[in-house]
Amino acid sequence: MREWMRKNRRALLWWTAIAAVTAAALIWALLQVTAPRGSRAKIVCGGRVEFYPLDEDGVFGLEVDPSIRFEVKDGAIRFI
């Protein structure tokens, strides 16, 4: 066994590196899928930052410019 490992050391290192990168990619992908959705929206308009909760459905207007309206529905936001 030792003789085989000594002869194939480079191949073992490559396969170990490939396995480590694959495992890291799978863990990252799993974390991205299971990550919780944001609880609020951050809107920047005219240099001013406003936050709006995404758990309250409704139609809102920005404080800095009420003519800019958006709708929050089912945890998602869209401008109307």
Gaussian input, Z-matrix of N, CA and C with variables (Angstrom, degrees):
# hf/3-21g

backbone

0 1
 N
 C     1     B1
 C     2     B2     1     A1
 N     3     B3     2     A2     1     D1
 C     4     B4     3     A3     2     D2
 C     5     B5     4     A4     3     D3
 N     6     B6     5     A5     4     D4
 C     7     B7     6     A6     5     D5
 C     8     B8     7     A7     6     D6
 N     9     B9     8     A8     7     D7
 C    10    B10     9     A9     8     D8
 C    11    B11    10    A10     9     D9
 N    12    B12    11    A11    10    D10
 C    13    B13    12    A12    11    D11
 C    14    B14    13    A13    12    D12
 N    15    B15    14    A14    13    D13
 C    16    B16    15    A15    14    D14
 C    17    B17    16    A16    15    D15
 N    18    B18    17    A17    16    D16
 C    19    B19    18    A18    17    D17
 C    20    B20    19    A19    18    D18
 N    21    B21    20    A20    19    D19
 C    22    B22    21    A21    20    D20
 C    23    B23    22    A22    21    D21
 N    24    B24    23    A23    22    D22
 C    25    B25    24    A24    23    D23
 C    26    B26    25    A25    24    D24
 N    27    B27    26    A26    25    D25
 C    28    B28    27    A27    26    D26
 C    29    B29    28    A28    27    D27
 N    30    B30    29    A29    28    D28
 C    31    B31    30    A30    29    D29
 C    32    B32    31    A31    30    D30
 N    33    B33    32    A32    31    D31
 C    34    B34    33    A33    32    D32
 C    35    B35    34    A34    33    D33
 N    36    B36    35    A35    34    D34
 C    37    B37    36    A36    35    D35
 C    38    B38    37    A37    36    D36
 N    39    B39    38    A38    37    D37
 C    40    B40    39    A39    38    D38
 C    41    B41    40    A40    39    D39
 N    42    B42    41    A41    40    D40
 C    43    B43    42    A42    41    D41
 C    44    B44    43    A43    42    D42
 N    45    B45    44    A44    43    D43
 C    46    B46    45    A45    44    D44
 C    47    B47    46    A46    45    D45
 N    48    B48    47    A47    46    D46
 C    49    B49    48    A48    47    D47
 C    50    B50    49    A49    48    D48
 N    51    B51    50    A50    49    D49
 C    52    B52    51    A51    50    D50
 C    53    B53    52    A52    51    D51
 N    54    B54    53    A53    52    D52
 C    55    B55    54    A54    53    D53
 C    56    B56    55    A55    54    D54
 N    57    B57    56    A56    55    D55
 C    58    B58    57    A57    56    D56
 C    59    B59    58    A58    57    D57
 N    60    B60    59    A59    58    D58
 C    61    B61    60    A60    59    D59
 C    62    B62    61    A61    60    D60
 N    63    B63    62    A62    61    D61
 C    64    B64    63    A63    62    D62
 C    65    B65    64    A64    63    D63
 N    66    B66    65    A65    64    D64
 C    67    B67    66    A66    65    D65
 C    68    B68    67    A67    66    D66
 N    69    B69    68    A68    67    D67
 C    70    B70    69    A69    68    D68
 C    71    B71    70    A70    69    D69
 N    72    B72    71    A71    70    D70
 C    73    B73    72    A72    71    D71
 C    74    B74    73    A73    72    D72
 N    75    B75    74    A74    73    D73
 C    76    B76    75    A75    74    D74
 C    77    B77    76    A76    75    D75
 N    78    B78    77    A77    76    D76
 C    79    B79    78    A78    77    D77
 C    80    B80    79    A79    78    D78
 N    81    B81    80    A80    79    D79
 C    82    B82    81    A81    80    D80
 C    83    B83    82    A82    81    D81
 N    84    B84    83    A83    82    D82
 C    85    B85    84    A84    83    D83
 C    86    B86    85    A85    84    D84
 N    87    B87    86    A86    85    D85
 C    88    B88    87    A87    86    D86
 C    89    B89    88    A88    87    D87
 N    90    B90    89    A89    88    D88
 C    91    B91    90    A90    89    D89
 C    92    B92    91    A91    90    D90
 N    93    B93    92    A92    91    D91
 C    94    B94    93    A93    92    D92
 C    95    B95    94    A94    93    D93
 N    96    B96    95    A95    94    D94
 C    97    B97    96    A96    95    D95
 C    98    B98    97    A97    96    D96
 N    99    B99    98    A98    97    D97
 C   100   B100    99    A99    98    D98
 C   101   B101   100   A100    99    D99
 N   102   B102   101   A101   100   D100
 C   103   B103   102   A102   101   D101
 C   104   B104   103   A103   102   D102
 N   105   B105   104   A104   103   D103
 C   106   B106   105   A105   104   D104
 C   107   B107   106   A106   105   D105
 N   108   B108   107   A107   106   D106
 C   109   B109   108   A108   107   D107
 C   110   B110   109   A109   108   D108
 N   111   B111   110   A110   109   D109
 C   112   B112   111   A111   110   D110
 C   113   B113   112   A112   111   D111
 N   114   B114   113   A113   112   D112
 C   115   B115   114   A114   113   D113
 C   116   B116   115   A115   114   D114
 N   117   B117   116   A116   115   D115
 C   118   B118   117   A117   116   D116
 C   119   B119   118   A118   117   D117
 N   120   B120   119   A119   118   D118
 C   121   B121   120   A120   119   D119
 C   122   B122   121   A121   120   D120
 N   123   B123   122   A122   121   D121
 C   124   B124   123   A123   122   D122
 C   125   B125   124   A124   123   D123
 N   126   B126   125   A125   124   D124
 C   127   B127   126   A126   125   D125
 C   128   B128   127   A127   126   D126
 N   129   B129   128   A128   127   D127
 C   130   B130   129   A129   128   D128
 C   131   B131   130   A130   129   D129
 N   132   B132   131   A131   130   D130
 C   133   B133   132   A132   131   D131
 C   134   B134   133   A133   132   D132
 N   135   B135   134   A134   133   D133
 C   136   B136   135   A135   134   D134
 C   137   B137   136   A136   135   D135
 N   138   B138   137   A137   136   D136
 C   139   B139   138   A138   137   D137
 C   140   B140   139   A139   138   D138
 N   141   B141   140   A140   139   D139
 C   142   B142   141   A141   140   D140
 C   143   B143   142   A142   141   D141
 N   144   B144   143   A143   142   D142
 C   145   B145   144   A144   143   D143
 C   146   B146   145   A145   144   D144
 N   147   B147   146   A146   145   D145
 C   148   B148   147   A147   146   D146
 C   149   B149   148   A148   147   D147
 N   150   B150   149   A149   148   D148
 C   151   B151   150   A150   149   D149
 C   152   B152   151   A151   150   D150
 N   153   B153   152   A152   151   D151
 C   154   B154   153   A153   152   D152
 C   155   B155   154   A154   153   D153
 N   156   B156   155   A155   154   D154
 C   157   B157   156   A156   155   D155
 C   158   B158   157   A157   156   D156
 N   159   B159   158   A158   157   D157
 C   160   B160   159   A159   158   D158
 C   161   B161   160   A160   159   D159
 N   162   B162   161   A161   160   D160
 C   163   B163   162   A162   161   D161
 C   164   B164   163   A163   162   D162
 N   165   B165   164   A164   163   D163
 C   166   B166   165   A165   164   D164
 C   167   B167   166   A166   165   D165
 N   168   B168   167   A167   166   D166
 C   169   B169   168   A168   167   D167
 C   170   B170   169   A169   168   D168
 N   171   B171   170   A170   169   D169
 C   172   B172   171   A171   170   D170
 C   173   B173   172   A172   171   D171
 N   174   B174   173   A173   172   D172
 C   175   B175   174   A174   173   D173
 C   176   B176   175   A175   174   D174
 N   177   B177   176   A176   175   D175
 C   178   B178   177   A177   176   D176
 C   179   B179   178   A178   177   D177
 N   180   B180   179   A179   178   D178
 C   181   B181   180   A180   179   D179
 C   182   B182   181   A181   180   D180
 N   183   B183   182   A182   181   D181
 C   184   B184   183   A183   182   D182
 C   185   B185   184   A184   183   D183
 N   186   B186   185   A185   184   D184
 C   187   B187   186   A186   185   D185
 C   188   B188   187   A187   186   D186
 N   189   B189   188   A188   187   D187
 C   190   B190   189   A189   188   D188
 C   191   B191   190   A190   189   D189
 N   192   B192   191   A191   190   D190
 C   193   B193   192   A192   191   D191
 C   194   B194   193   A193   192   D192
 N   195   B195   194   A194   193   D193
 C   196   B196   195   A195   194   D194
 C   197   B197   196   A196   195   D195
 N   198   B198   197   A197   196   D196
 C   199   B199   198   A198   197   D197
 C   200   B200   199   A199   198   D198
 N   201   B201   200   A200   199   D199
 C   202   B202   201   A201   200   D200
 C   203   B203   202   A202   201   D201
 N   204   B204   203   A203   202   D202
 C   205   B205   204   A204   203   D203
 C   206   B206   205   A205   204   D204
 N   207   B207   206   A206   205   D205
 C   208   B208   207   A207   206   D206
 C   209   B209   208   A208   207   D207
 N   210   B210   209   A209   208   D208
 C   211   B211   210   A210   209   D209
 C   212   B212   211   A211   210   D210
 N   213   B213   212   A212   211   D211
 C   214   B214   213   A213   212   D212
 C   215   B215   214   A214   213   D213
 N   216   B216   215   A215   214   D214
 C   217   B217   216   A216   215   D215
 C   218   B218   217   A217   216   D216
 N   219   B219   218   A218   217   D217
 C   220   B220   219   A219   218   D218
 C   221   B221   220   A220   219   D219
 N   222   B222   221   A221   220   D220
 C   223   B223   222   A222   221   D221
 C   224   B224   223   A223   222   D222
 N   225   B225   224   A224   223   D223
 C   226   B226   225   A225   224   D224
 C   227   B227   226   A226   225   D225
 N   228   B228   227   A227   226   D226
 C   229   B229   228   A228   227   D227
 C   230   B230   229   A229   228   D228
 N   231   B231   230   A230   229   D229
 C   232   B232   231   A231   230   D230
 C   233   B233   232   A232   231   D231
 N   234   B234   233   A233   232   D232
 C   235   B235   234   A234   233   D233
 C   236   B236   235   A235   234   D234
 N   237   B237   236   A236   235   D235
 C   238   B238   237   A237   236   D236
 C   239   B239   238   A238   237   D237

   B1=1.4565
   B2=1.5384
   B3=1.3279
   B4=1.4650
   B5=1.5285
   B6=1.2794
   B7=1.4657
   B8=1.5314
   B9=1.3097
   B10=1.4617
   B11=1.5287
   B12=1.3597
   B13=1.4607
   B14=1.5193
   B15=1.3316
   B16=1.4531
   B17=1.5244
   B18=1.3147
   B19=1.4626
   B20=1.5268
   B21=1.3003
   B22=1.4659
   B23=1.5287
   B24=1.2979
   B25=1.4680
   B26=1.5294
   B27=1.3041
   B28=1.4720
   B29=1.5297
   B30=1.3168
   B31=1.4674
   B32=1.5259
   B33=1.3328
   B34=1.4645
   B35=1.5267
   B36=1.3245
   B37=1.4661
   B38=1.5271
   B39=1.3399
   B40=1.4624
   B41=1.5241
   B42=1.3210
   B43=1.4589
   B44=1.5300
   B45=1.3157
   B46=1.4617
   B47=1.5278
   B48=1.3258
   B49=1.4663
   B50=1.5221
   B51=1.3067
   B52=1.4715
   B53=1.5191
   B54=1.3276
   B55=1.4660
   B56=1.5178
   B57=1.3324
   B58=1.4605
   B59=1.5315
   B60=1.3252
   B61=1.4685
   B62=1.5249
   B63=1.3085
   B64=1.4663
   B65=1.5232
   B66=1.3221
   B67=1.4643
   B68=1.5291
   B69=1.3221
   B70=1.4683
   B71=1.5245
   B72=1.3244
   B73=1.4634
   B74=1.5236
   B75=1.3148
   B76=1.4678
   B77=1.5220
   B78=1.3167
   B79=1.4704
   B80=1.5190
   B81=1.3428
   B82=1.4657
   B83=1.5259
   B84=1.3345
   B85=1.4633
   B86=1.5272
   B87=1.3148
   B88=1.4601
   B89=1.5195
   B90=1.3209
   B91=1.4618
   B92=1.5255
   B93=1.3246
   B94=1.4590
   B95=1.5194
   B96=1.3085
   B97=1.4587
   B98=1.5219
   B99=1.3281
   B100=1.4597
   B101=1.5221
   B102=1.3316
   B103=1.4630
   B104=1.5256
   B105=1.3345
   B106=1.4631
   B107=1.5258
   B108=1.3050
   B109=1.4580
   B110=1.5166
   B111=1.3142
   B112=1.4597
   B113=1.5090
   B114=1.3143
   B115=1.4520
   B116=1.5237
   B117=1.3369
   B118=1.4661
   B119=1.5154
   B120=1.3226
   B121=1.4639
   B122=1.5218
   B123=1.3189
   B124=1.4589
   B125=1.5185
   B126=1.3327
   B127=1.4663
   B128=1.5215
   B129=1.3322
   B130=1.4584
   B131=1.5170
   B132=1.3282
   B133=1.4637
   B134=1.5178
   B135=1.3119
   B136=1.4562
   B137=1.5171
   B138=1.3107
   B139=1.4552
   B140=1.5246
   B141=1.3179
   B142=1.4641
   B143=1.5306
   B144=1.3213
   B145=1.4597
   B146=1.5243
   B147=1.3334
   B148=1.4634
   B149=1.5223
   B150=1.3298
   B151=1.4660
   B152=1.5237
   B153=1.3325
   B154=1.4623
   B155=1.5285
   B156=1.3368
   B157=1.4679
   B158=1.5292
   B159=1.3228
   B160=1.4648
   B161=1.5220
   B162=1.3323
   B163=1.4631
   B164=1.5286
   B165=1.3361
   B166=1.4692
   B167=1.5291
   B168=1.3187
   B169=1.4580
   B170=1.5283
   B171=1.3331
   B172=1.4533
   B173=1.5181
   B174=1.3265
   B175=1.4629
   B176=1.5128
   B177=1.3306
   B178=1.4570
   B179=1.5145
   B180=1.3276
   B181=1.4534
   B182=1.5086
   B183=1.3212
   B184=1.4592
   B185=1.5156
   B186=1.3227
   B187=1.4560
   B188=1.5184
   B189=1.3243
   B190=1.4565
   B191=1.5302
   B192=1.3445
   B193=1.4669
   B194=1.5331
   B195=1.3412
   B196=1.4681
   B197=1.5246
   B198=1.3354
   B199=1.4671
   B200=1.5332
   B201=1.3208
   B202=1.4705
   B203=1.5202
   B204=1.3287
   B205=1.4607
   B206=1.5157
   B207=1.3205
   B208=1.4586
   B209=1.5148
   B210=1.3181
   B211=1.4619
   B212=1.5274
   B213=1.3215
   B214=1.4601
   B215=1.5227
   B216=1.3398
   B217=1.4526
   B218=1.5318
   B219=1.3104
   B220=1.4679
   B221=1.5291
   B222=1.3287
   B223=1.4544
   B224=1.5146
   B225=1.3472
   B226=1.4566
   B227=1.5321
   B228=1.3130
   B229=1.4596
   B230=1.5317
   B231=1.3545
   B232=1.4686
   B233=1.5281
   B234=1.3131
   B235=1.4639
   B236=1.5215
   B237=1.3388
   B238=1.4648
   B239=1.5112
   A1=110.77
   A2=116.45
   A3=119.36
   A4=111.88
   A5=115.29
   A6=119.77
   A7=110.22
   A8=116.55
   A9=121.05
   A10=110.76
   A11=117.05
   A12=120.74
   A13=111.40
   A14=116.75
   A15=119.71
   A16=110.34
   A17=117.56
   A18=121.17
   A19=111.80
   A20=117.91
   A21=122.14
   A22=112.72
   A23=116.72
   A24=120.29
   A25=112.38
   A26=116.98
   A27=120.69
   A28=110.73
   A29=117.57
   A30=121.24
   A31=110.56
   A32=116.93
   A33=120.11
   A34=111.44
   A35=117.33
   A36=120.75
   A37=111.27
   A38=116.63
   A39=120.20
   A40=111.04
   A41=117.56
   A42=120.36
   A43=111.11
   A44=117.74
   A45=120.83
   A46=110.49
   A47=116.91
   A48=120.54
   A49=111.18
   A50=117.11
   A51=120.80
   A52=110.85
   A53=116.91
   A54=120.30
   A55=111.24
   A56=117.87
   A57=121.16
   A58=111.44
   A59=116.97
   A60=120.81
   A61=110.30
   A62=117.49
   A63=121.24
   A64=110.99
   A65=117.32
   A66=120.86
   A67=110.76
   A68=117.10
   A69=120.56
   A70=110.79
   A71=117.43
   A72=120.66
   A73=111.49
   A74=117.26
   A75=120.48
   A76=111.57
   A77=117.47
   A78=120.58
   A79=110.29
   A80=117.53
   A81=120.58
   A82=110.82
   A83=117.26
   A84=120.79
   A85=110.72
   A86=117.52
   A87=120.94
   A88=111.25
   A89=117.34
   A90=120.65
   A91=111.50
   A92=118.12
   A93=121.12
   A94=111.60
   A95=117.66
   A96=122.09
   A97=111.18
   A98=117.26
   A99=121.20
   A100=113.56
   A101=118.41
   A102=120.98
   A103=110.42
   A104=117.69
   A105=119.71
   A106=111.43
   A107=115.91
   A108=120.76
   A109=109.12
   A110=116.19
   A111=120.76
   A112=111.38
   A113=116.40
   A114=120.26
   A115=112.23
   A116=116.56
   A117=119.13
   A118=110.35
   A119=114.19
   A120=120.69
   A121=109.00
   A122=116.19
   A123=122.17
   A124=107.29
   A125=117.15
   A126=121.98
   A127=108.10
   A128=115.64
   A129=121.93
   A130=107.88
   A131=116.64
   A132=121.37
   A133=108.56
   A134=117.40
   A135=121.57
   A136=112.98
   A137=117.54
   A138=120.95
   A139=113.82
   A140=116.81
   A141=120.90
   A142=109.13
   A143=115.99
   A144=121.74
   A145=108.55
   A146=115.30
   A147=120.99
   A148=108.70
   A149=115.92
   A150=121.84
   A151=108.93
   A152=115.52
   A153=121.03
   A154=108.70
   A155=117.38
   A156=119.92
   A157=111.15
   A158=115.71
   A159=120.56
   A160=112.37
   A161=116.90
   A162=119.03
   A163=112.29
   A164=117.33
   A165=122.23
   A166=108.50
   A167=117.35
   A168=120.75
   A169=109.68
   A170=115.73
   A171=120.00
   A172=111.45
   A173=115.56
   A174=123.06
   A175=107.21
   A176=116.51
   A177=122.05
   A178=110.37
   A179=115.98
   A180=123.15
   A181=108.56
   A182=116.71
   A183=119.78
   A184=110.27
   A185=116.66
   A186=120.13
   A187=111.04
   A188=117.39
   A189=121.25
   A190=111.83
   A191=117.76
   A192=122.09
   A193=108.27
   A194=117.58
   A195=120.80
   A196=114.61
   A197=118.23
   A198=119.21
   A199=111.43
   A200=117.25
   A201=120.95
   A202=106.87
   A203=114.63
   A204=120.24
   A205=110.56
   A206=114.75
   A207=120.37
   A208=109.64
   A209=114.47
   A210=120.75
   A211=108.83
   A212=115.59
   A213=122.12
   A214=106.58
   A215=115.67
   A216=119.72
   A217=108.88
   A218=116.70
   A219=123.66
   A220=112.02
   A221=116.93
   A222=120.78
   A223=114.97
   A224=117.82
   A225=122.03
   A226=108.64
   A227=116.20
   A228=120.56
   A229=108.40
   A230=114.53
   A231=119.81
   A232=108.23
   A233=115.90
   A234=120.65
   A235=109.10
   A236=115.81
   A237=121.07
   A238=110.17
   D1=-42.10
   D2=179.91
   D3=-62.87
   D4=-39.66
   D5=-179.96
   D6=-63.71
   D7=-42.70
   D8=178.93
   D9=-63.38
   D10=-42.40
   D11=-179.99
   D12=-65.46
   D13=-37.12
   D14=179.82
   D15=-67.50
   D16=-39.32
   D17=179.82
   D18=-70.80
   D19=-33.12
   D20=-174.60
   D21=-109.21
   D22=26.51
   D23=-177.30
   D24=-59.95
   D25=-44.22
   D26=-178.96
   D27=-62.91
   D28=-42.86
   D29=178.74
   D30=-64.61
   D31=-40.19
   D32=177.77
   D33=-62.41
   D34=-41.12
   D35=178.20
   D36=-63.50
   D37=-42.92
   D38=179.02
   D39=-63.11
   D40=-45.70
   D41=-179.14
   D42=-66.64
   D43=-34.92
   D44=176.20
   D45=-65.80
   D46=-42.80
   D47=178.33
   D48=-64.40
   D49=-42.62
   D50=178.39
   D51=-62.93
   D52=-41.99
   D53=178.89
   D54=-64.87
   D55=-39.45
   D56=179.72
   D57=-66.30
   D58=-43.64
   D59=179.01
   D60=-65.00
   D61=-41.93
   D62=178.45
   D63=-63.03
   D64=-43.41
   D65=178.80
   D66=-63.31
   D67=-42.12
   D68=178.85
   D69=-63.59
   D70=-41.43
   D71=179.15
   D72=-65.14
   D73=-40.71
   D74=178.12
   D75=-65.48
   D76=-41.32
   D77=177.86
   D78=-63.88
   D79=-43.75
   D80=179.08
   D81=-61.74
   D82=-44.18
   D83=-179.77
   D84=-63.98
   D85=-40.16
   D86=178.48
   D87=-63.94
   D88=-40.55
   D89=178.59
   D90=-67.10
   D91=-34.98
   D92=178.87
   D93=-67.99
   D94=-37.17
   D95=-178.86
   D96=-71.82
   D97=-37.68
   D98=-175.40
   D99=-93.96
   D100=2.50
   D101=-179.39
   D102=-66.88
   D103=139.41
   D104=179.37
   D105=-69.68
   D106=150.77
   D107=177.43
   D108=-73.66
   D109=156.69
   D110=179.25
   D111=-65.97
   D112=150.20
   D113=-178.05
   D114=-97.59
   D115=-8.02
   D116=178.16
   D117=-152.18
   D118=157.07
   D119=179.10
   D120=-102.97
   D121=138.87
   D122=176.49
   D123=-106.33
   D124=119.99
   D125=-179.29
   D126=-120.47
   D127=126.99
   D128=178.96
   D129=-109.56
   D130=123.45
   D131=-179.11
   D132=-144.37
   D133=123.55
   D134=177.80
   D135=62.16
   D136=32.97
   D137=179.94
   D138=79.93
   D139=0.45
   D140=-179.65
   D141=-108.22
   D142=140.69
   D143=-178.49
   D144=-107.70
   D145=130.22
   D146=177.70
   D147=-128.13
   D148=143.68
   D149=178.52
   D150=-116.84
   D151=138.48
   D152=179.66
   D153=-131.59
   D154=134.52
   D155=179.62
   D156=-69.28
   D157=142.86
   D158=179.62
   D159=-96.71
   D160=0.90
   D161=179.32
   D162=-97.10
   D163=1.55
   D164=176.49
   D165=-112.31
   D166=111.02
   D167=178.17
   D168=-73.39
   D169=144.56
   D170=177.53
   D171=158.52
   D172=178.89
   D173=177.37
   D174=-111.24
   D175=130.01
   D176=-175.12
   D177=-129.15
   D178=160.21
   D179=173.43
   D180=-121.34
   D181=147.61
   D182=178.92
   D183=-67.66
   D184=145.87
   D185=178.34
   D186=-67.54
   D187=-37.68
   D188=-177.56
   D189=-73.86
   D190=-29.43
   D191=178.79
   D192=-149.89
   D193=91.50
   D194=-176.54
   D195=-60.87
   D196=-15.05
   D197=177.99
   D198=-72.74
   D199=-17.38
   D200=175.58
   D201=-88.38
   D202=110.14
   D203=-175.27
   D204=-115.82
   D205=150.78
   D206=178.56
   D207=-145.98
   D208=159.42
   D209=-178.29
   D210=-117.90
   D211=134.60
   D212=173.22
   D213=-108.75
   D214=124.34
   D215=-178.89
   D216=-150.13
   D217=127.71
   D218=177.61
   D219=54.49
   D220=39.91
   D221=176.33
   D222=78.81
   D223=7.31
   D224=-179.96
   D225=-120.55
   D226=159.43
   D227=-178.13
   D228=-128.20
   D229=144.38
   D230=175.64
   D231=-148.17
   D232=142.54
   D233=178.03
   D234=-84.59
   D235=141.69
   D236=-179.14
   D237=-125.75

